[in-house]
C-alpha cells in the first residue's frame, strides 16, 4: 500500500462513515496513522504503518551454553516500507483482534 492510496481510503471512510478517532503515533522505527470508525461489522481500526526499509540484519551469538544473542538491524532512512493493519473490536474479549483477510483495502 502506498501513501496516495491511504489518502484515498481515508477520504472514502470520511464520506461513508463517522470517524470515532483519528491520530498519529511514533513507533520505535517509523510511525503509524490510525483511523477508528464504526462499520456494519462493528468498531474497526485501520493502522497505516510506515517503517524504514531494512537493509541488513546482523545476528551476534556464541555457541556456548547460556550465552546471549543480539540482533542489530541496518535501516535505509531514505526508503520506507508501508503496510496496512486492520483491527476489529471484540466485545466479548474487550480488546482489538487483528483481521486475517486484509485484502479488502488494496
GROMACS elastic network, one bead per residue, 0.5 to 0.9 nm:
[ bonds ]
;  ai    aj funct       b0    kb
    1     4     6  0.84793   500
    1     5     6  0.65377   500
    1     6     6  0.71180   500
    1    48     6  0.86733   500
    1    81     6  0.87514   500
    1    82     6  0.59712   500
    1    83     6  0.56829   500
    1    84     6  0.69479   500
    1   105     6  0.87836   500
    1   106     6  0.66610   500
    2     5     6  0.54202   500
    2     6     6  0.64371   500
    2     7     6  0.89766   500
    2    81     6  0.85933   500
    2    82     6  0.64429   500
    2    83     6  0.79874   500
    3     7     6  0.63462   500
    3     8     6  0.87932   500
    3    48     6  0.86044   500
    3    82     6  0.77662   500
    4     7     6  0.51638   500
    4     8     6  0.64648   500
    4     9     6  0.88325   500
    5     8     6  0.50380   500
    5     9     6  0.62742   500
    5    10     6  0.87051   500
    5   106     6  0.82156   500
    6     9     6  0.50762   500
    6    10     6  0.62205   500
    6    11     6  0.86990   500
    6    48     6  0.73194   500
    6    84     6  0.85791   500
    6   105     6  0.89911   500
    7    10     6  0.51111   500
    7    11     6  0.62662   500
    7    12     6  0.87035   500
    8    11     6  0.51757   500
    8    12     6  0.62717   500
    8    13     6  0.86793   500
    9    12     6  0.51085   500
    9    13     6  0.61664   500
    9    14     6  0.86544   500
    9   105     6  0.75642   500
   10    13     6  0.50797   500
   10    14     6  0.61982   500
   10    15     6  0.87003   500
   10    35     6  0.79186   500
   11    14     6  0.51472   500
   11    15     6  0.63310   500
   11    16     6  0.87579   500
   12    15     6  0.51627   500
   12    16     6  0.61421   500
   12    17     6  0.83038   500
   13    16     6  0.51887   500
   13    17     6  0.54828   500
   13    18     6  0.77375   500
   13    19     6  0.76415   500
   13    37     6  0.80420   500
   14    17     6  0.56537   500
   14    18     6  0.63792   500
   14    19     6  0.65786   500
   15    18     6  0.78690   500
   17    37     6  0.66596   500
   17    38     6  0.67981   500
   17    39     6  0.69361   500
   18    37     6  0.61787   500
   18    38     6  0.68700   500
   18    39     6  0.87983   500
   19    22     6  0.72257   500
   19    35     6  0.72016   500
   19    36     6  0.59783   500
   19    38     6  0.71111   500
   20    35     6  0.77460   500
   20    36     6  0.53083   500
   20    38     6  0.71123   500
   20    43     6  0.87398   500
   21    34     6  0.78801   500
   21    35     6  0.58950   500
   21    36     6  0.50584   500
   21    37     6  0.69981   500
   22    33     6  0.76073   500
   22    34     6  0.56556   500
   22    36     6  0.63338   500
   22    37     6  0.88773   500
   23    32     6  0.86237   500
   23    33     6  0.59673   500
   23    34     6  0.53678   500
   23    35     6  0.67574   500
   24    31     6  0.73083   500
   24    32     6  0.57152   500
   24    34     6  0.59676   500
   24    35     6  0.88526   500
   25    30     6  0.89643   500
   25    31     6  0.56973   500
   25    32     6  0.53645   500
   25    33     6  0.64430   500
   25    34     6  0.78421   500
   26    29     6  0.79051   500
   26    30     6  0.63226   500
   26    32     6  0.64931   500
   26    33     6  0.89587   500
   27    30     6  0.51774   500
   27    32     6  0.71595   500
   27    51     6  0.85542   500
   28    31     6  0.79676   500
   29    50     6  0.86422   500
   29    51     6  0.59988   500
   29    52     6  0.69000   500
   29    75     6  0.89898   500
   30    49     6  0.74913   500
   30    50     6  0.54822   500
   30    52     6  0.63830   500
   30    80     6  0.86659   500
   31    48     6  0.84693   500
   31    49     6  0.59968   500
   31    50     6  0.53920   500
   31    51     6  0.66220   500
   32    47     6  0.62262   500
   32    48     6  0.53489   500
   32    50     6  0.59547   500
   32    51     6  0.85363   500
   33    46     6  0.80835   500
   33    47     6  0.56438   500
   33    48     6  0.51711   500
   33    49     6  0.66424   500
   33    50     6  0.85697   500
   34    45     6  0.68207   500
   34    46     6  0.56541   500
   34    48     6  0.64969   500
   34    49     6  0.87045   500
   35    44     6  0.82398   500
   35    45     6  0.56897   500
   35    46     6  0.52780   500
   35    47     6  0.66789   500
   35    48     6  0.86433   500
   36    43     6  0.70563   500
   36    44     6  0.56438   500
   36    46     6  0.64417   500
   36    47     6  0.88457   500
   37    42     6  0.83532   500
   37    43     6  0.58106   500
   37    44     6  0.55211   500
   37    45     6  0.66359   500
   37    46     6  0.86578   500
   38    41     6  0.77555   500
   38    42     6  0.54956   500
   38    44     6  0.61251   500
   38    45     6  0.88856   500
   39    42     6  0.51210   500
   39    43     6  0.61792   500
   39    44     6  0.67771   500
   40    43     6  0.83704   500
   41    44     6  0.76944   500
   41    88     6  0.80956   500
   42    88     6  0.71944   500
   42    89     6  0.69758   500
   42    90     6  0.85597   500
   43    87     6  0.85793   500
   43    88     6  0.60415   500
   43    89     6  0.53912   500
   43    90     6  0.83887   500
   44    86     6  0.72102   500
   44    87     6  0.57626   500
   44    89     6  0.62944   500
   44    96     6  0.87273   500
   45    85     6  0.81421   500
   45    86     6  0.59114   500
   45    88     6  0.63163   500
   45    89     6  0.78750   500
   45    96     6  0.83399   500
   46    84     6  0.68417   500
   46    85     6  0.58062   500
   46    87     6  0.63707   500
   46    88     6  0.89235   500
   47    83     6  0.82364   500
   47    84     6  0.56110   500
   47    85     6  0.50171   500
   47    86     6  0.64894   500
   47    87     6  0.80908   500
   48    82     6  0.70790   500
   48    83     6  0.59442   500
   48    85     6  0.65366   500
   48    86     6  0.89385   500
   49    81     6  0.81478   500
   49    82     6  0.55708   500
   49    83     6  0.54178   500
   49    84     6  0.61858   500
   49    85     6  0.76595   500
   50    80     6  0.64460   500
   50    81     6  0.57982   500
   50    83     6  0.69460   500
   51    54     6  0.86805   500
   51    77     6  0.89947   500
   51    79     6  0.87184   500
   51    80     6  0.54598   500
   51    81     6  0.53815   500
   51    82     6  0.65382   500
   51    83     6  0.88454   500
   52    75     6  0.59754   500
   52    76     6  0.58152   500
   52    77     6  0.56063   500
   52    78     6  0.74582   500
   52    79     6  0.60080   500
   52    81     6  0.59946   500
   52    82     6  0.87813   500
   53    74     6  0.86898   500
   53    75     6  0.56902   500
   53    76     6  0.52345   500
   53    77     6  0.72236   500
   53    78     6  0.82908   500
   53    79     6  0.58036   500
   53    80     6  0.50057   500
   53    81     6  0.56545   500
   54    57     6  0.75274   500
   54    73     6  0.67771   500
   54    74     6  0.59697   500
   54    76     6  0.62195   500
   54    80     6  0.87884   500
   54    81     6  0.88821   500
   55    73     6  0.75766   500
   55    74     6  0.54547   500
   55    75     6  0.54443   500
   55    76     6  0.61473   500
   56    72     6  0.83052   500
   56    73     6  0.58247   500
   56    75     6  0.72162   500
   57    71     6  0.68477   500
   57    72     6  0.58412   500
   57    74     6  0.63329   500
   58    70     6  0.82583   500
   58    71     6  0.56596   500
   58    72     6  0.50704   500
   58    73     6  0.62560   500
   58    74     6  0.80114   500
   59    69     6  0.71142   500
   59    70     6  0.58179   500
   59    72     6  0.64002   500
   59    73     6  0.87435   500
   60    68     6  0.84829   500
   60    69     6  0.57963   500
   60    70     6  0.52392   500
   60    71     6  0.63188   500
   60    72     6  0.81179   500
   61    64     6  0.86869   500
   61    67     6  0.72820   500
   61    68     6  0.63645   500
   61    70     6  0.66447   500
   61    71     6  0.88057   500
   62    65     6  0.82188   500
   62    67     6  0.61617   500
   62    68     6  0.73333   500
   62    69     6  0.74668   500
   63    66     6  0.88216   500
   63    67     6  0.74105   500
   64    67     6  0.56483   500
   64    68     6  0.89327   500
   65    68     6  0.89046   500
   75    78     6  0.89353   500
   75    79     6  0.88627   500
   76    79     6  0.57761   500
   76    80     6  0.75436   500
   77    80     6  0.72104   500
   84   102     6  0.79878   500
   84   105     6  0.83868   500
   84   106     6  0.89736   500
   85    98     6  0.74271   500
   85    99     6  0.79668   500
   85   102     6  0.73386   500
   86    97     6  0.86220   500
   86    98     6  0.60274   500
   86    99     6  0.56604   500
   86   100     6  0.84403   500
   86   101     6  0.87634   500
   86   102     6  0.64432   500
   87    96     6  0.58866   500
   87    97     6  0.54079   500
   87    99     6  0.55579   500
   88    95     6  0.85271   500
   88    96     6  0.55780   500
   88    97     6  0.52971   500
   88    98     6  0.62952   500
   88    99     6  0.65564   500
   89    93     6  0.85628   500
   89    94     6  0.71277   500
   89    95     6  0.59198   500
   89    97     6  0.62161   500
   89    98     6  0.88255   500
   90    93     6  0.55197   500
   90    94     6  0.55285   500
   90    95     6  0.56523   500
   90    96     6  0.60686   500
   90    97     6  0.66178   500
   91    95     6  0.73065   500
   92    95     6  0.82249   500
   93    96     6  0.82895   500
   99   102     6  0.63909   500
  101   104     6  0.75086   500
  102   105     6  0.68123   500
  102   106     6  0.80619   500
  103   106     6  0.54668   500
